[in-house]
Amino acid sequence: MATRFGILGTIEVWRNGVPIDVGHAMQRRVLAALLVDADRGVSADALVDRVWGDAEPMYGRRKLYGYVSRLRHALAADGTAITRERGGGYRLAVEPSVVDAYRFRDLSGRARKAGSDGQAEALWREALALWRGSAFAGVDTPWFNAQRHLIDGERLAAQLELVDVRLRLAQHDGMVSELAARAEAYPLDERVIGQQILVLYRCGRQAEALQVYEGARRRLADELGIDPGAALRRLYERILADDPELAVPRSAAPPATTKPAGKSDTVVNPPMARQLVPRLLPADLSLFVGREAEVDEARRLLGEERHGPMTLLVTGPAGVGKTAFAVRTGHLLASRFPDGQLHADLRGFGDEPAEPFTVLGTFLRALGIPGGTVPTELTGRVHLYRTLLAGQQMLVVLDNAASAQQVRDLLPSGVGCATIVTSRTTMAELSGRRLPLSVLDPATGLDLLREMLGRDRADAESGPARSIVETCGGLPLAVWVAGARLAARPHWSLAKVARALADEQRKLDELAVGHIAVRTSLELTYQQMTAATQHALRMIALLPGPSFAAWALAALLDVGLSEAEAVLDDLVEVHLVQISSANATGTRYQLHDLIQLFGRERAERDVPERDRTAALTRLLGASLHLADLAADTLSVDFEGISQLDLASWRLAAAEADQLLADPLAWFNDERQFLIDVAEQALDGTEGVAPAAGLATALTTLFQVGSHFDDWERLQNRALKAALSSGDPHSAAKVHRCLGELTTILDRYPEALDHFEQALLLAEGQGPTYRASATAGLAYVHRLLGQYSSAMLHFEEAAELAESTGNVNCLVYATNGLGVIDLEQGRVEAAVARFTKCLRVSRVAGYRPGQAQALRCLGQSHRALGAYQAATDAYRQAAAISDDLGDRLSATHATCWLGDVLVRQGEHREGRRLLARSLWTYREFGNLWGEAATLYALAEAHLAVGRSAPARRRAEAAVRLWRQIGSSRWLAVGLNTLAEAHALAGDHEAATRARDEAAETRTVLGSPGS
C-alpha cells in the first residue's frame, strides 16, 4: 500500500490515493512537524516549540506523547513507523519522496536542469500541481509560520520560472490574467512586474505595458524610496524604442548551447522572499580561447552521476590559465549545481597563504551563518561546513592551492557536491580526478593574440605574430601581457615586440617554461612604462592581501587620491592591474600573483629599504587614520579615545569624508585589507605602536559587524607584539579592547584579567586609558553582582573621564552607577544619573550614549510600574541603535520593550518582540541577553497563567545566569522560577527556588527583587 503525505496546503495523508483520517487538527500538526524532517530525528523540545510555540498548554509534553502514540496507530497499517530516538526525540521513518514538499523540490531541481524548455515546462507544471493552497494551511505558530514563509517563497520562485519558460515557448497569449493577479499580490517584486510588462507588450498592448511600468515606478518610490532596478528600466526603454527583439520569443531564436533552460534575460530582480544562493565565482572572462577538450572533459567528470563527492584537480605551471579555466568551467556548470558556488583564492604560492580556518569563516558566512555564531575552532567550522553542504548540490572552487593539507578541510562531503582545485603542483597525496593543463599549441596561442589585437592587425604581420606566440612558449599569461601592451599602443608594430621578446632570456626563477619565462614579457612591458607608473607597480606589489583600493596606493606614493586613481587607470589600461569589483563605495583593484612577484623583485632591486619602509609606514598611517575616523563616526566603543596621534600619514579631509560617507559599507569592503595591513606591520619594521593602534581602532567596527573572530585573533597578535617589544602603552590599549570583547562573549574571568592587566600597564601613563579600563572592570564586577567593587571602579572611572573630557567614558561610567542604584532599589537616584547621561550625550552628540541612557530610563520606569513611559524610552533607544547599525544594542532595547508590552496587556506583540530578540542574541552568541529574554518570556507566560512554558523558560534563564556567574540576575530568575512552580502547584520546588534566591541575595548584600 502506497502512503503519501501532504503539507503543501492542508495537512493530509493518502493511502492508495484515498485520504485517511490521522486525527484532529493538533495531531496533524504534530505529523507535519515530523514530516518537515522526514526520516530525521526531531527532539521532543523542538516538537513542543513547533507545535505550540509560546502557547504550550499545561502538561504539553504529556499531550505530545499521546498525539505521537495515536499517529503511530493511524499509520501502522502500511508499516509506517514513528521511532523513538536516543535523547527523547522522534523520527518519522518514511522516504522523503513520499512527502509532497520534498517531491516539489526534486521536480524543481530537475526542471532547472532540463535539456529543453518543453521538458522544463512539463516538470514545472507537475511540481506546481502538488500545491493545494498555502503550506500548512490553518496552522498558526511561529515555527510553522516561518516554514510557510520559506516554502511559499519557493512556490513563487517556481511560478516565475515557469513563466520564463512559457515566454520562451511563445505562450504569452494565455498569461495576461495570471500575471495581472500575481502582480497585484506582489506589487513590489520587480521580476513579477517585468514578466507582466513583457507579456502585455508581446500581446500587442504596449500602452498598458508602459502604464504598468509607471505604476510600479511610483509604488517603489512611495513605499521603498527607490527607483526601479537596472533590468526593469532597460526593459522599459526597449519597449519605448519598440525593440523588435522583444517581440521574438526565445524559442524562435537560435538555440543557445550553454544557457540553462531555467534561465531568462527578461526578468529582473529575484523575489524578496527567496533565500540568497551563494554565487562567489569571479566574473567569467570574455577572453577565453581554446581548451575545448579540457572543458568538455571537466564538464563530463563533474556532471556525471556518482555515489560520492567529486574532486577535480587542475594542474599546470604558473600562468598556464588554471584560474580562468576553473572559472569558465564553474560558470558552464552553474545549472548542474543549483544550490550555489563557493570560491576562494588560497594564495598558496604567495607570502601569506590563506588558512583553512579563515576560508571556512568566509564560506560559512556566505552560506548564511551569522558572524557571531561561526565556531571559533577549526574542527567546529569543518563540521558545520560539511553539515550545511551534506544535502546540497554545490560547486566549490579552490584556486591556487599549495598542498593537500591546505584544501582537505575545505572539501565538502555531500554526494551532490563537487570541488575544482587548481595548483601548480601535482598534489599526489590528494585523491580525485586530475586534469593537467599544458601550454597552448601555436594555433590556439595565435587565436588568443588575434582576439586581443583584432584579426586584421595580427594577420597583417602574421610572421611576427607567430614569432610572439612561439617566443612566449604558448604560456597564456605571457601571450596576454604581450598582447595587452600591443593593444594599448596601436602604433607599435608586432615585429618590434617579436624582436624584443626574442632577445630576452631572463626568467622568473620558478616559473620557466622551456627557455621562455613570464618575466620576459613582464620586463618588456615594464620597460615601456613611464617612471611614475613603474614606481607605482613596485609599490603596489608591496601591498598585503588580494585586493586594494586607490587610497592605499595614494599612501604608498605620498600623493592625493585623484593622482593615485589616474596611475591605476594607466596600469589597468595595460592589464597589469585588474579591477576586482566596483560598487557604491568605490573601485577595488588586484594584481595577478605573477605580476606581484615581478613587482616585488623590482622593488627589492630598485627601491632602497628605507624608502620601502617609509611607504609601508604611510600605508599604516592612512589605514589607522581612516579606521579611527570611521569608528568615531559610529561612536559605539565606550573608550572615547582617538588613535589619530599615531597616524603618520593622512588623506586630505575632503577625500577621507568622501571615502567614509557610509563608514560601515567602507569597513565591510576594507575589513580584510585593514587586518592584513595591521598584521604586516606587526611583522615588519613600521613600529608596534601604530600597528597596535590600528588593531584597537578597529574595535568599534569589529563590534558593530560581529566580527569577533577577527577581533580576537588580530588583537591577540597585537598584544603579543606589544609585550615582546616592551611597549606597555600599546599593551594596555589592547588589553582594554580584549576585555570588552570577552565581556561581550560572556567570558567574565578573562575580561577581568584583561582589564586588570590594562590598569597595571597604564599605571603612570596618565588618566586617559585608566578611565576606560576602570570602567570596563566595573562593568564586569556589576554583571557578577560584586556591587561594592563595581561602585568604586565606576566612580573612579567617572572622575578620570571627567578630568580628561572623555564624554564616552564619562557617560558609560555614570550610567553604570545608575544601573547599580536601580538593581539595589534606589530608583530615584538611578533616574537622576540616567537623566544626566542623556543630557550630556545630547549636548556632545554622542548617540550611543543617548541610546544607553534611554534604555536605562526605560528600566527605571519599568521598575516604577510606569509602563507607557518605559515603552516610549525603549522605542527611542531602539531607533537610535538601529540608525547606527548597532543590532546588539537595538536588541537590548527591543527585549525590554517586549517585556513591558506584555505587562501592558499587549501579549501577542510583546511575545513577538521577545522571540525576535531571543534569536538575535543567539545569533550573536550573547548568553546574558539570551538569559534576560528567556526571563522576560517566563514573566510573559506567568502573566497569562501558563505555568509550563513559564517554568521551562525560567529554568533556561537560570541555567545561563548560573553558567556565566551573574549572581544578582540568578536571584531574579530563581524568584520567577519559584512563581512558575507555585502556579503549577509544585510548592516544594517553589520553596527550594525561593530559598536559593534568598541565599544568593544574602551573599550579594542586596535587597529582594
ChimeraX attribute file (.defattr): number of C-alpha atoms within 10 A of each C-alpha:
attribute: neighborCount
match mode: 1-to-1
recipient: residues
	/A:1	9
	/A:2	9
	/A:3	20
	/A:4	20
	/A:5	21
	/A:6	22
	/A:7	28
	/A:8	24
	/A:9	17
	/A:10	20
	/A:11	20
	/A:12	18
	/A:13	21
	/A:14	15
	/A:15	15
	/A:16	11
	/A:17	11
	/A:18	9
	/A:19	13
	/A:20	14
	/A:21	12
	/A:22	19
	/A:23	14
	/A:24	9
	/A:25	13
	/A:26	15
	/A:27	20
	/A:28	24
	/A:29	25
	/A:30	19
	/A:31	25
	/A:32	24
	/A:33	23
	/A:34	22
	/A:35	25
	/A:36	18
	/A:37	16
	/A:38	20
	/A:39	17
	/A:40	16
	/A:41	20
	/A:42	21
	/A:43	16
	/A:44	18
	/A:45	11
	/A:46	13
	/A:47	21
	/A:48	21
	/A:49	18
	/A:50	21
	/A:51	26
	/A:52	21
	/A:53	18
	/A:54	23
	/A:55	15
	/A:56	19
	/A:57	16
	/A:58	14
	/A:59	12
	/A:60	16
	/A:61	16
	/A:62	10
	/A:63	15
	/A:64	17
	/A:65	12
	/A:66	13
	/A:67	19
	/A:68	18
	/A:69	13
	/A:70	14
	/A:71	21
	/A:72	18
	/A:73	13
	/A:74	16
	/A:75	18
	/A:76	12
	/A:77	12
	/A:78	11
	/A:79	12
	/A:80	16
	/A:81	17
	/A:82	22
	/A:83	15
	/A:84	15
	/A:85	14
	/A:86	9
	/A:87	10
	/A:88	11
	/A:89	16
	/A:90	20
	/A:91	19
	/A:92	23
	/A:93	18
	/A:94	20
	/A:95	11
	/A:96	19
	/A:97	15
	/A:98	16
	/A:99	21
	/A:100	20
	/A:101	22
	/A:102	19
	/A:103	16
	/A:104	24
	/A:105	17
	/A:106	14
	/A:107	20
	/A:108	25
	/A:109	22
	/A:110	19
	/A:111	28
	/A:112	25
	/A:113	19
	/A:114	20
	/A:115	15
	/A:116	16
	/A:117	23
	/A:118	16
	/A:119	16
	/A:120	25
	/A:121	23
	/A:122	14
	/A:123	22
	/A:124	25
	/A:125	16
	/A:126	16
	/A:127	24
	/A:128	18
	/A:129	10
	/A:130	16
	/A:131	19
	/A:132	13
	/A:133	12
	/A:134	16
	/A:135	24
	/A:136	23
	/A:137	16
	/A:138	12
	/A:139	20
	/A:140	15
	/A:141	16
	/A:142	17
	/A:143	18
	/A:144	23
	/A:145	15
	/A:146	12
	/A:147	15
	/A:148	21
	/A:149	15
	/A:150	15
	/A:151	19
	/A:152	19
	/A:153	17
	/A:154	19
	/A:155	21
	/A:156	18
	/A:157	18
	/A:158	22
	/A:159	17
	/A:160	22
	/A:161	23
	/A:162	22
	/A:163	25
	/A:164	24
	/A:165	25
	/A:166	21
	/A:167	24
	/A:168	21
	/A:169	16
	/A:170	17
	/A:171	15
	/A:172	21
	/A:173	13
	/A:174	12
	/A:175	17
	/A:176	16
	/A:177	11
	/A:178	11
	/A:179	21
	/A:180	20
	/A:181	12
	/A:182	17
	/A:183	21
	/A:184	11
	/A:185	11
	/A:186	16
	/A:187	16
	/A:188	19
	/A:189	19
	/A:190	25
	/A:191	23
	/A:192	26
	/A:193	26
	/A:194	25
	/A:195	25
	/A:196	27
	/A:197	29
	/A:198	24
	/A:199	25
	/A:200	22
	/A:201	20
	/A:202	19
	/A:203	16
	/A:204	12
	/A:205	13
	/A:206	18
	/A:207	13
	/A:208	14
	/A:209	22
	/A:210	19
	/A:211	12
	/A:212	18
	/A:213	21
	/A:214	14
	/A:215	13
	/A:216	21
	/A:217	19
	/A:218	15
	/A:219	17
	/A:220	19
	/A:221	13
	/A:222	11
	/A:223	9
	/A:224	10
	/A:225	9
	/A:226	12
	/A:227	15
	/A:228	20
	/A:229	14
	/A:230	11
	/A:231	17
	/A:232	23
	/A:233	16
	/A:234	14
	/A:235	21
	/A:236	19
	/A:237	13
	/A:238	14
	/A:239	20
	/A:240	12
	/A:241	9
	/A:242	13
	/A:243	12
	/A:244	9
	/A:245	10
	/A:246	15
	/A:247	16
	/A:248	14
	/A:249	17
	/A:250	22
	/A:251	17
	/A:252	10
	/A:253	10
	/A:254	7
	/A:255	10
	/A:256	10
	/A:257	8
	/A:258	10
	/A:259	14
	/A:260	20
	/A:261	24
	/A:262	25
	/A:263	13
	/A:264	16
	/A:265	9
	/A:266	19
	/A:267	22
	/A:268	22
	/A:269	16
	/A:270	15
	/A:271	18
	/A:272	13
	/A:273	15
	/A:274	16
	/A:275	12
	/A:276	13
	/A:277	15
	/A:278	18
	/A:279	15
	/A:280	15
	/A:281	19
	/A:282	17
	/A:283	12
	/A:284	16
	/A:285	10
	/A:286	7
	/A:287	10
	/A:288	15
	/A:289	16
	/A:290	14
	/A:291	15
	/A:292	9
	/A:293	9
	/A:294	16
	/A:295	17
	/A:296	12
	/A:297	13
	/A:298	23
	/A:299	16
	/A:300	11
	/A:301	16
	/A:302	25
	/A:303	14
	/A:304	9
	/A:305	10
	/A:306	11
	/A:307	8
	/A:308	12
	/A:309	19
	/A:310	25
	/A:311	23
	/A:312	20
	/A:313	25
	/A:314	25
	/A:315	23
	/A:316	19
	/A:317	19
	/A:318	23
	/A:319	24
	/A:320	21
	/A:321	21
	/A:322	24
	/A:323	21
	/A:324	18
	/A:325	21
	/A:326	24
	/A:327	20
	/A:328	19
	/A:329	19
	/A:330	27
	/A:331	18
	/A:332	16
	/A:333	20
	/A:334	18
	/A:335	22
	/A:336	25
	/A:337	23
	/A:338	17
	/A:339	21
	/A:340	21
	/A:341	24
	/A:342	22
	/A:343	22
	/A:344	21
	/A:345	16
	/A:346	24
	/A:347	20
	/A:348	18
	/A:349	18
	/A:350	17
	/A:351	10
	/A:352	13
	/A:353	16
	/A:354	20
	/A:355	13
	/A:356	19
	/A:357	19
	/A:358	13
	/A:359	19
	/A:360	21
	/A:361	22
	/A:362	17
	/A:363	20
	/A:364	20
	/A:365	15
	/A:366	17
	/A:367	17
	/A:368	13
	/A:369	18
	/A:370	18
	/A:371	19
	/A:372	21
	/A:373	17
	/A:374	23
	/A:375	19
	/A:376	14
	/A:377	10
	/A:378	14
	/A:379	12
	/A:380	12
	/A:381	23
	/A:382	21
	/A:383	13
	/A:384	16
	/A:385	23
	/A:386	17
	/A:387	14
	/A:388	16
	/A:389	19
	/A:390	17
	/A:391	14
	/A:392	18
	/A:393	20
	/A:394	26
	/A:395	29
	/A:396	24
	/A:397	26
	/A:398	25
	/A:399	23
	/A:400	26
	/A:401	25
	/A:402	21
	/A:403	18
	/A:404	17
	/A:405	13
	/A:406	17
	/A:407	18
	/A:408	13
	/A:409	19
	/A:410	22
	/A:411	21
	/A:412	26
	/A:413	18
	/A:414	20
	/A:415	18
	/A:416	22
	/A:417	26
	/A:418	25
	/A:419	24
	/A:420	25
	/A:421	26
	/A:422	29
	/A:423	26
	/A:424	21
	/A:425	17
	/A:426	17
	/A:427	17
	/A:428	10
	/A:429	9
	/A:430	15
	/A:431	13
	/A:432	15
	/A:433	14
	/A:434	19
	/A:435	16
	/A:436	15
	/A:437	16
	/A:438	16
	/A:439	19
	/A:440	23
	/A:441	15
	/A:442	16
	/A:443	14
	/A:444	17
	/A:445	26
	/A:446	25
	/A:447	20
	/A:448	23
	/A:449	27
	/A:450	17
	/A:451	15
	/A:452	20
	/A:453	19
	/A:454	13
	/A:455	14
	/A:456	10
	/A:457	17
	/A:458	21
	/A:459	15
	/A:460	11
	/A:461	13
	/A:462	16
	/A:463	13
	/A:464	19
	/A:465	24
	/A:466	20
	/A:467	20
	/A:468	28
	/A:469	29
	/A:470	22
	/A:471	23
	/A:472	29
	/A:473	23
	/A:474	24
	/A:475	26
	/A:476	25
	/A:477	22
	/A:478	24
	/A:479	25
	/A:480	21
	/A:481	21
	/A:482	26
	/A:483	26
	/A:484	19
	/A:485	25
	/A:486	21
	/A:487	18
	/A:488	14
	/A:489	11
	/A:490	11
	/A:491	8
	/A:492	12
	/A:493	15
	/A:494	23
	/A:495	16
	/A:496	11
	/A:497	22
	/A:498	21
	/A:499	14
	/A:500	13
	/A:501	22
	/A:502	15
	/A:503	11
	/A:504	17
	/A:505	11
	/A:506	15
	/A:507	18
	/A:508	17
	/A:509	9
	/A:510	9
	/A:511	16
	/A:512	19
	/A:513	19
	/A:514	8
	/A:515	12
	/A:516	24
	/A:517	25
	/A:518	27
	/A:519	23
	/A:520	24
	/A:521	26
	/A:522	22
	/A:523	17
	/A:524	17
	/A:525	19
	/A:526	20
	/A:527	10
	/A:528	11
	/A:529	16
	/A:530	11
	/A:531	11
	/A:532	11
	/A:533	17
	/A:534	19
	/A:535	18
	/A:536	21
	/A:537	27
	/A:538	25
	/A:539	24
	/A:540	22
	/A:541	22
	/A:542	20
	/A:543	23
	/A:544	21
	/A:545	20
	/A:546	18
	/A:547	18
	/A:548	23
	/A:549	22
	/A:550	20
	/A:551	25
	/A:552	23
	/A:553	26
	/A:554	24
	/A:555	26
	/A:556	26
	/A:557	21
	/A:558	18
	/A:559	13
	/A:560	17
	/A:561	18
	/A:562	13
	/A:563	16
	/A:564	21
	/A:565	17
	/A:566	13
	/A:567	19
	/A:568	23
	/A:569	15
	/A:570	16
	/A:571	18
	/A:572	16
	/A:573	15
	/A:574	20
	/A:575	19
	/A:576	21
	/A:577	20
	/A:578	18
	/A:579	17
	/A:580	16
	/A:581	15
	/A:582	10
	/A:583	8
	/A:584	8
	/A:585	18
	/A:586	13
	/A:587	15
	/A:588	17
	/A:589	17
	/A:590	21
	/A:591	23
	/A:592	15
	/A:593	17
	/A:594	19
	/A:595	20
	/A:596	22
	/A:597	20
	/A:598	19
	/A:599	25
	/A:600	20
	/A:601	16
	/A:602	19
	/A:603	23
	/A:604	13
	/A:605	11
	/A:606	11
	/A:607	16
	/A:608	11
	/A:609	12
	/A:610	9
	/A:611	12
	/A:612	17
	/A:613	18
	/A:614	19
	/A:615	22
	/A:616	25
	/A:617	25
	/A:618	24
	/A:619	30
	/A:620	30
	/A:621	26
	/A:622	25
	/A:623	28
	/A:624	32
	/A:625	25
	/A:626	26
	/A:627	30
	/A:628	24
	/A:629	19
	/A:630	25
	/A:631	23
	/A:632	19
	/A:633	17
	/A:634	20
	/A:635	20
	/A:636	24
	/A:637	23
	/A:638	21
	/A:639	27
	/A:640	22
	/A:641	17
	/A:642	14
	/A:643	18
	/A:644	21
	/A:645	11
	/A:646	17
	/A:647	22
	/A:648	16
	/A:649	20
	/A:650	23
	/A:651	21
	/A:652	11
	/A:653	9
	/A:654	9
	/A:655	14
	/A:656	18
	/A:657	15
	/A:658	12
	/A:659	17
	/A:660	19
	/A:661	13
	/A:662	14
	/A:663	21
	/A:664	20
	/A:665	14
	/A:666	18
	/A:667	22
	/A:668	13
	/A:669	20
	/A:670	18
	/A:671	18
	/A:672	17
	/A:673	20
	/A:674	24
	/A:675	23
	/A:676	18
	/A:677	23
	/A:678	29
	/A:679	20
	/A:680	19
	/A:681	25
	/A:682	23
	/A:683	15
	/A:684	14
	/A:685	12
	/A:686	21
	/A:687	16
	/A:688	25
	/A:689	21
	/A:690	26
	/A:691	31
	/A:692	31
	/A:693	29
	/A:694	33
	/A:695	30
	/A:696	27
	/A:697	30
	/A:698	24
	/A:699	27
	/A:700	24
	/A:701	26
	/A:702	21
	/A:703	19
	/A:704	20
	/A:705	18
	/A:706	21
	/A:707	18
	/A:708	22
	/A:709	17
	/A:710	19
	/A:711	22
	/A:712	19
	/A:713	11
	/A:714	21
	/A:715	27
	/A:716	18
	/A:717	17
	/A:718	30
	/A:719	23
	/A:720	13
	/A:721	21
	/A:722	24
	/A:723	15
	/A:724	12
	/A:725	14
	/A:726	11
	/A:727	16
	/A:728	20
	/A:729	18
	/A:730	26
	/A:731	29
	/A:732	28
	/A:733	32
	/A:734	30
	/A:735	26
	/A:736	30
	/A:737	30
	/A:738	25
	/A:739	28
	/A:740	29
	/A:741	21
	/A:742	20
	/A:743	23
	/A:744	20
	/A:745	18
	/A:746	22
	/A:747	17
	/A:748	22
	/A:749	15
	/A:750	15
	/A:751	26
	/A:752	23
	/A:753	17
	/A:754	27
	/A:755	29
	/A:756	20
	/A:757	19
	/A:758	29
	/A:759	23
	/A:760	14
	/A:761	20
	/A:762	22
	/A:763	14
	/A:764	9
	/A:765	13
	/A:766	11
	/A:767	17
	/A:768	20
	/A:769	24
	/A:770	26
	/A:771	31
	/A:772	34
	/A:773	31
	/A:774	26
	/A:775	32
	/A:776	32
	/A:777	29
	/A:778	29
	/A:779	29
	/A:780	25
	/A:781	21
	/A:782	24
	/A:783	22
	/A:784	21
	/A:785	25
	/A:786	20
	/A:787	23
	/A:788	14
	/A:789	15
	/A:790	26
	/A:791	22
	/A:792	14
	/A:793	24
	/A:794	31
	/A:795	20
	/A:796	18
	/A:797	29
	/A:798	25
	/A:799	17
	/A:800	23
	/A:801	27
	/A:802	17
	/A:803	13
	/A:804	14
	/A:805	12
	/A:806	19
	/A:807	24
	/A:808	26
	/A:809	31
	/A:810	31
	/A:811	29
	/A:812	27
	/A:813	31
	/A:814	22
	/A:815	27
	/A:816	28
	/A:817	27
	/A:818	29
	/A:819	25
	/A:820	24
	/A:821	20
	/A:822	20
	/A:823	23
	/A:824	17
	/A:825	17
	/A:826	14
	/A:827	21
	/A:828	14
	/A:829	17
	/A:830	26
	/A:831	23
	/A:832	12
	/A:833	23
	/A:834	29
	/A:835	19
	/A:836	16
	/A:837	27
	/A:838	23
	/A:839	16
	/A:840	18
	/A:841	22
	/A:842	14
	/A:843	11
	/A:844	13
	/A:845	13
	/A:846	21
	/A:847	22
	/A:848	25
	/A:849	31
	/A:850	25
	/A:851	26
	/A:852	27
	/A:853	30
	/A:854	26
	/A:855	29
	/A:856	29
	/A:857	30
	/A:858	30
	/A:859	29
	/A:860	28
	/A:861	21
	/A:862	20
	/A:863	15
	/A:864	12
	/A:865	14
	/A:866	15
	/A:867	22
	/A:868	15
	/A:869	16
	/A:870	25
	/A:871	25
	/A:872	16
	/A:873	22
	/A:874	29
	/A:875	19
	/A:876	18
	/A:877	29
	/A:878	26
	/A:879	15
	/A:880	20
	/A:881	23
	/A:882	16
	/A:883	12
	/A:884	19
	/A:885	16
	/A:886	19
	/A:887	19
	/A:888	24
	/A:889	21
	/A:890	25
	/A:891	25
	/A:892	22
	/A:893	27
	/A:894	24
	/A:895	29
	/A:896	26
	/A:897	28
	/A:898	29
	/A:899	27
	/A:900	27
	/A:901	21
	/A:902	24
	/A:903	17
	/A:904	15
	/A:905	13
	/A:906	13
	/A:907	19
	/A:908	14
	/A:909	15
	/A:910	24
	/A:911	22
	/A:912	15
	/A:913	20
	/A:914	27
	/A:915	19
	/A:916	15
	/A:917	26
	/A:918	22
	/A:919	14
	/A:920	20
	/A:921	24
	/A:922	15
	/A:923	18
	/A:924	22
	/A:925	20
	/A:926	19
	/A:927	21
	/A:928	23
	/A:929	25
	/A:930	25
	/A:931	27
	/A:932	25
	/A:933	31
	/A:934	27
	/A:935	28
	/A:936	27
	/A:937	28
	/A:938	30
	/A:939	27
	/A:940	27
	/A:941	24
	/A:942	20
	/A:943	15
	/A:944	12
	/A:945	15
	/A:946	21
	/A:947	25
	/A:948	23
	/A:949	28
	/A:950	31
	/A:951	25
	/A:952	16
	/A:953	25
	/A:954	30
	/A:955	21
	/A:956	19
	/A:957	31
	/A:958	25
	/A:959	16
	/A:960	21
	/A:961	25
	/A:962	16
	/A:963	13
	/A:964	19
	/A:965	19
	/A:966	22
	/A:967	22
	/A:968	26
	/A:969	26
	/A:970	26
	/A:971	27
	/A:972	22
	/A:973	33
	/A:974	26
	/A:975	24
	/A:976	28
	/A:977	32
	/A:978	26
	/A:979	26
	/A:980	30
	/A:981	22
	/A:982	17
	/A:983	18
	/A:984	18
	/A:985	12
	/A:986	13
	/A:987	15
	/A:988	11
	/A:989	16
	/A:990	21
	/A:991	16
	/A:992	15
	/A:993	21
	/A:994	20
	/A:995	16
	/A:996	16
	/A:997	25
	/A:998	20
	/A:999	13
	/A:1000	20
	/A:1001	21
	/A:1002	13
	/A:1003	12
	/A:1004	17
	/A:1005	15
	/A:1006	16
	/A:1007	11
	/A:1008	15
	/A:1009	15
